[in-house]
Structures are given as C-alpha cells and as structure tokens.
Amino acid sequence: MYRYDKELPVLGEYDIAIAGAGMAGVAAAISAGREGYNVCLIERLQVVGGIATAGAMNLFYTPYYFCEGLAKELFDRLIAKGAAVEGETVPFDAEVCINEMFAMLNEANVSLMLDTWICDVFRERQTIAGIIVANKSGLGIIKCKRIVDATGDGDICNFAGYRFMKGREEDSKMRPVTLLFTVGGIDCQTFLEYVQNNPSEFSVDPNQYCVNLETGEIRIFGFFSLVEEAKRQGYLYDSCNYFRIESMFVDRKTATINTIRIYDCDGTNNADINRAIVESHNQQSKLMEFMRKFIPGMKDVFLISSGQIVGVRDTRRIIGNLVMTEKDIIDNNHYDDCIGYCHGRQTLGQKGEGHSPDGNEGSSNDYSVREAVAQMVSFEIPYRILVPEKSTNILVAGRNVSCDFLAHKHLRNQPACVTTGTAAGIAAALSIKYDVPVCDVPMKELQQHLGLC
Ligand SMILES: Cc1cc2nc3c(=O)[nH]c(=O)nc-3n(C[C@H](O)[C@H](O)[C@H](O)COP(=O)(O)OP(=O)(O)OC[C@H]3O[C@@H](n4cnc5c(N)ncnc54)[C@H](O)[C@@H]3O)c2cc1C
C-alpha cells in the first residue's frame, strides 16, 4: 500500500451530481434538471446511454403501449425519426438514441462531464460532500449537495462504505457477461424462410421466437441443432448451447447478436473484466464463422460493430431501506411509496431465473429458453429500494437498486432503470427543496411529479 497527499482543483459545484449516464443516469439527470436544479452528469465513456447504447443493447424490454413518462418521450422522438419500433418490445437505433438523449439533456440544462471516471467520494463534517474524478486533465473534485448513484455497479455507495449484496444469495455467483455485437449483410428472405419453416429449432416462447414483419419485431432464440452440429465439427466452443438474435432490422439487413457468455466474471474486478473482453472477442470470431457456415441466409454476414463495453448484467445491489424480493413481485405487493410500475414478460420462480450463472444457458435443461412461455408481469416499485440504509444525501437508480437476485431479473431491465432514474432525480431535487434527508422526501409531492396522483 502507498499513501500520498495532493491538493485537488474544484472542477465544479452543483446541487445534484448524477454518477453514470446509462438509462437510469440520463433519466435522473433530465428529471432533476427539469426541476430547475443545477445538475452535473458524470460519465466515464464519451457517449450517454450506458449498456443500452455503448453496450449495443438496443431493445427496451417492455411493450411500447406500457411506456410512460421519459421512456415514452424518448421513444416517441425515436419513432418520429424511424429509429424505434412500437412493438411488444421496443427495438431502437442506438446511435440515434444517443443523439436524442444528448438533445434532451441539453434541453433540461444538464451539465455534462464525459470521459471522466469517478474514483472516490469525500466528506465534509461527516457528510458526503462530493466526488473525486479523473480524466485527461488529471484528478479533481466535484462538490454537490445530493448524489444519484447510477453507475450500475453502485460505485458511489461502495466508496461511501454502504452495504451491498452481489450475485446469487447462496453462492454470490453473478449472471454471465456478454459482449453484444451487430452484423450486416444478411439475406433476410432466405434467413426468415429458414426460421419460419423450422419451428422445432427454436424456443417455444412466442416472445423468443418472434418474426413480426408488420411491426418490425424480430427476436429469435435457438438454432439448436445447427449449434450442436457446429460444436461436433469443432466450429463452436463448449459453453455455447444456442444462438440468440436479440433484434433485427430487415430493411438494413442487420441483427444484434446476444450469444457470447462469459461466466464467473465479477464486473467490479478489473482482472475479470479484462479476461471477459479478450474471451468475448475469441467467442465472437467463432460465432462469425458459425453464422457464415451454418445459418441459411448468413453466408455473407460481416461484423459492423461490437459494444464499446462488455455488457455486465449484475454486480453490486445496494442494501436499501427495503430489499425487494421476487416474492414481493409474485404477491403483487402495493406500496405507499410507489414510484412507478414495471411491465415485462418473465418467468417467475426459481426454475426460470434467466441467464443462470451455472453455465447451462440454452442447453436442453435450460427451462427458460427451452420450455417456458414467459407471462406479462406488472408490479409496483417502492421508493425505499432507491435509498441506501443510513443515507442522507445519496440515492441509487438503475441496476444497482436494493433487491434480491431473482427480483433483479426484472429490475435490471431498461424500463425499470428509467423509472428508478426518473424518481431518483426528482427525489434528489425535493430533498434539497425541503432540506430533508433523502429518506424523508414528501411522498405525495414526489408521486405528483411522477404523474402517479
Ligand atoms: C448483455 C445484456 C443484455 C440485456 N438485454 C436487455 C434487453 O433485451 N432489454 C432490456 O430492457 N434490458 C436488457 N439488459 C439490461 C439493461 O440493458 C441494463 O441493466 C440497463 O441498461 C442498465 O442501465 P443502468 O443505467 O442502470 O446502468 P448502465 O447502463 O450500466 O450505466 C451505468 C453508466 O455508468 C458509467 N459508469 C460506471 N461506473 C462509473 C464510474 N466509476 N465513473 C464514471 N462512470 C461510470 C458507465 O460507463 C455507464 O454508462 C441487458 C443487459 C445486458 C448486459
């Protein structure tokens, strides 16, 4: 260990700092900015949107007709530009989404600090008084009254010493990491004919074997025997049990591939992330060869782009004033501090946990890919899962909220991240307005601002 002291420049003073510009952070920044507060959004990447854009995960997992608030505003802007689909899920163009998010942040007067890592927090009179950052200009500090931790990994809360959980309760194992990528050059007619004529090759769930040319929604999980044959001939690696197309734009002849799986990777451990990056590109090369050689209509596919970051599904879940469980979702609990709703197709209960850490995804004993037909699940989200226990001026939003491993399956998806982000931004503003700790914001007023009453 080495200790050193240094005076750091104050780079800015804000009412509210939003840490991380994924779906949750962007929603938090826009909603706090619209409340008239001085807001800074800090992001390590050079774009906004996080996994949804930089990670190439361009599918909003809720039906368009359930989109409300900021999600509806964003997607209506994208739809007007022909860059999103009004379907049972909402596939969108990630690049256009980045531009619209920048425009909405600008309209809400949010200050941006991109290309900037958050490395720590600092205290004044025992209260967290700001963030320490590093960027090309060096180290510096940002002072603020409230922080929304939307880093996805709960980095701010970790620096502040708050408690968290990681992974599955029994063994701390986390879901696999995936580098998403986009391919072009698909002969869509040949490809879709094959898909439609071979239903036994695919998931039985119509949401995972979906070819809707009218809405433009295409999502296909399976290619089971092609994958088996490719493995037998040595073209694919052992852990690949199925091939998964998350979305496809037929007019562009492109598809987003969600098939790479890196297991035993902790997204908060740099060595693990480095291994995931390298191993992802190895898997990607093999998958490209597999597509060209085995999938009808894909013999000329080429790689357009990979995500700028590997997609980490779960890391820290902060322990908040309430830890939401999947049982709460199954019981359809109602909350006095409801801040919005989550709607998405899911299988409920142990068997269908989705992206199991055990490494059998897509195999013949993977219930959620092979047997289950997911049902629409709708539930209320309570404010207390955004409030870390003992926190006075920090809130969390996005995939690091307070919940158990199975509830996280629902809460980590983009729609819930936008809902928790929106609420956290407004709550941070109200907590300044009334000079109260974040756990004591006036609930009725928060719910009014959220359009819930
Ligand atoms: C492979 C994969 C597939 C998925 N599929 C779907 C799907 O089909 N539909 C769906 O709705 N959801 C899906 N999800 C889930 C969903 O996309 C994410 O959980 C969600 O987008 C997370 O949003 P977020 O804002 O909480 O976090 P993130 O998107 O992770 O954003 C966090 C942001 O904080 C920044 N950041 C982190 N740490 C720091 C730091 N220390 N300093 C500065 N910046 C920092 C990051 O760069 C990032 O931009 C998928 C996720 C993955 C990984």
Ligand as a Chemical Component Dictionary entry (heavy atoms), coordinates in Angstrom:
data_LIG
# 
_chem_comp.id                   LIG 
_chem_comp.type                 NON-POLYMER 
_chem_comp.pdbx_formal_charge   0 
_chem_comp.three_letter_code    LIG 
# 
loop_
_chem_comp_atom.comp_id 
_chem_comp_atom.atom_id 
_chem_comp_atom.alt_atom_id 
_chem_comp_atom.type_symbol 
_chem_comp_atom.charge 
_chem_comp_atom.model_Cartn_x 
_chem_comp_atom.model_Cartn_y 
_chem_comp_atom.model_Cartn_z 
_chem_comp_atom.pdbx_ordinal 
LIG C1  C1  C 0 -25.994 -8.411 -22.344 1  
LIG C2  C2  C 0 -27.173 -7.699 -21.792 2  
LIG C3  C3  C 0 -28.403 -7.851 -22.392 3  
LIG C4  C4  C 0 -29.508 -7.170 -21.908 4  
LIG N1  N1  N 0 -30.713 -7.263 -22.547 5  
LIG C5  C5  C 0 -31.719 -6.424 -22.218 6  
LIG C6  C6  C 0 -32.888 -6.314 -23.021 7  
LIG O1  O1  O 0 -33.042 -7.020 -24.017 8  
LIG N2  N2  N 0 -33.814 -5.380 -22.670 9  
LIG C7  C7  C 0 -33.695 -4.616 -21.542 10 
LIG O2  O2  O 0 -34.585 -3.804 -21.275 11 
LIG N3  N3  N 0 -32.626 -4.731 -20.747 12 
LIG C8  C8  C 0 -31.624 -5.583 -21.085 13 
LIG N4  N4  N 0 -30.490 -5.662 -20.318 14 
LIG C9  C9  C 0 -30.438 -4.924 -19.057 15 
LIG C10 C10 C 0 -30.246 -3.438 -19.268 16 
LIG O3  O3  O 0 -29.779 -3.124 -20.564 17 
LIG C11 C11 C 0 -29.284 -2.844 -18.257 18 
LIG O4  O4  O 0 -29.394 -3.450 -16.993 19 
LIG C12 C12 C 0 -29.589 -1.366 -18.114 20 
LIG O5  O5  O 0 -29.424 -0.729 -19.379 21 
LIG C13 C13 C 0 -28.710 -0.773 -17.049 22 
LIG O6  O6  O 0 -28.881 0.620  -17.027 23 
LIG P1  P1  P 0 -28.157 1.459  -15.892 24 
LIG O7  O7  O 0 -28.336 2.877  -16.245 25 
LIG O8  O8  O 0 -28.584 1.009  -14.540 26 
LIG O9  O9  O 0 -26.618 1.014  -15.969 27 
LIG P2  P2  P 0 -25.561 1.114  -17.156 28 
LIG O10 O10 O 0 -26.182 1.051  -18.472 29 
LIG O11 O11 O 0 -24.523 0.110  -16.771 30 
LIG O12 O12 O 0 -24.984 2.572  -16.970 31 
LIG C14 C14 C 0 -24.050 2.911  -15.986 32 
LIG C15 C15 C 0 -23.198 4.025  -16.552 33 
LIG O13 O13 O 0 -22.296 4.451  -15.558 34 
LIG C16 C16 C 0 -20.997 4.576  -16.107 35 
LIG N5  N5  N 0 -20.058 4.328  -15.016 36 
LIG C17 C17 C 0 -19.968 3.210  -14.263 37 
LIG N6  N6  N 0 -19.038 3.360  -13.319 38 
LIG C18 C18 C 0 -18.518 4.598  -13.479 39 
LIG C19 C19 C 0 -17.514 5.323  -12.788 40 
LIG N7  N7  N 0 -16.867 4.813  -11.725 41 
LIG N8  N8  N 0 -17.219 6.575  -13.231 42 
LIG C20 C20 C 0 -17.885 7.115  -14.301 43 
LIG N9  N9  N 0 -18.849 6.466  -14.976 44 
LIG C21 C21 C 0 -19.165 5.221  -14.557 45 
LIG C22 C22 C 0 -20.949 3.508  -17.181 46 
LIG O14 O14 O 0 -19.982 3.799  -18.175 47 
LIG C23 C23 C 0 -22.368 3.540  -17.732 48 
LIG O15 O15 O 0 -22.509 4.449  -18.808 49 
LIG C24 C24 C 0 -29.371 -6.327 -20.781 50 
LIG C25 C25 C 0 -28.130 -6.182 -20.161 51 
LIG C26 C26 C 0 -27.039 -6.859 -20.669 52 
LIG C27 C27 C 0 -25.710 -6.663 -20.018 53 
# 
loop_
_chem_comp_bond.comp_id 
_chem_comp_bond.atom_id_1 
_chem_comp_bond.atom_id_2 
_chem_comp_bond.value_order 
_chem_comp_bond.pdbx_ordinal 
LIG C1  C2  SING 1  
LIG C2  C3  SING 2  
LIG C2  C26 DOUB 3  
LIG C3  C4  DOUB 4  
LIG C4  N1  SING 5  
LIG C4  C24 SING 6  
LIG N1  C5  DOUB 7  
LIG C5  C6  SING 8  
LIG C5  C8  SING 9  
LIG C6  O1  DOUB 10 
LIG C6  N2  SING 11 
LIG N2  C7  SING 12 
LIG C7  O2  DOUB 13 
LIG C7  N3  SING 14 
LIG N3  C8  DOUB 15 
LIG C8  N4  SING 16 
LIG N4  C9  SING 17 
LIG N4  C24 SING 18 
LIG C9  C10 SING 19 
LIG C10 O3  SING 20 
LIG C10 C11 SING 21 
LIG C11 O4  SING 22 
LIG C11 C12 SING 23 
LIG C12 O5  SING 24 
LIG C12 C13 SING 25 
LIG C13 O6  SING 26 
LIG O6  P1  SING 27 
LIG P1  O7  DOUB 28 
LIG P1  O8  SING 29 
LIG P1  O9  SING 30 
LIG O9  P2  SING 31 
LIG P2  O10 DOUB 32 
LIG P2  O11 SING 33 
LIG P2  O12 SING 34 
LIG O12 C14 SING 35 
LIG C14 C15 SING 36 
LIG C15 O13 SING 37 
LIG C15 C23 SING 38 
LIG O13 C16 SING 39 
LIG C16 N5  SING 40 
LIG C16 C22 SING 41 
LIG N5  C17 SING 42 
LIG N5  C21 SING 43 
LIG C17 N6  DOUB 44 
LIG N6  C18 SING 45 
LIG C18 C19 SING 46 
LIG C18 C21 DOUB 47 
LIG C19 N7  SING 48 
LIG C19 N8  DOUB 49 
LIG N8  C20 SING 50 
LIG C20 N9  DOUB 51 
LIG N9  C21 SING 52 
LIG C22 O14 SING 53 
LIG C22 C23 SING 54 
LIG C23 O15 SING 55 
LIG C24 C25 DOUB 56 
LIG C25 C26 SING 57 
LIG C26 C27 SING 58 
# 
